[in-house]
Amino acid sequence: MYMGLIEKDFYTIKELAEALGISRISVFKRVRQGSIRGQKMGRNFVIFKKDVDLKKLFTEVKTNKTPS
């Protein structure tokens, strides 16, 4: 209802994908391969803000360092 007013401690896959400018599938792959630490909650994954360095991830994404 007032999601804009609530401060969350985590990102969803969709939110992180939008922040990094990559697809949701790319974020899923990185979570599954361990380059992004995520936790399964029900049917979804969440990425805790304390576990992710957006500047570092953004740099890796922009230099095309895709996990193999």
Secondary structure as the mmCIF struct_conf table of DSSP 4:
data_model
#
loop_
_struct_conf.conf_type_id
_struct_conf.id
_struct_conf.beg_label_comp_id
_struct_conf.beg_label_asym_id
_struct_conf.beg_label_seq_id
_struct_conf.end_label_comp_id
_struct_conf.end_label_asym_id
_struct_conf.end_label_seq_id
TURN_TY1_P TURN_TY1_P1 MET A 3 LEU A 5
BEND BEND1 ILE A 6 ILE A 6
HELX_LH_PP_P HELX_LH_PP_P1 GLU A 7 LYS A 8
BEND BEND2 ASP A 9 ASP A 9
STRN STRN1 PHE A 10 THR A 12
HELX_RH_AL_P HELX_RH_AL_P1 ILE A 13 LEU A 20
TURN_TY1_P TURN_TY1_P2 GLY A 21 GLY A 21
BEND BEND3 ILE A 22 ILE A 22
HELX_RH_AL_P HELX_RH_AL_P2 ARG A 24 GLN A 33
TURN_TY1_P TURN_TY1_P3 GLY A 34 GLY A 34
BEND BEND4 SER A 35 ILE A 36
STRN STRN2 GLN A 39 MET A 41
TURN_TY1_P TURN_TY1_P4 GLY A 42 ARG A 43
STRN STRN3 ASN A 44 PHE A 48
HELX_RH_3T_P HELX_RH_3T_P1 LYS A 49 ASP A 51
HELX_RH_AL_P HELX_RH_AL_P3 LEU A 54 LYS A 62
TURN_TY1_P TURN_TY1_P5 THR A 63 ASN A 64
#
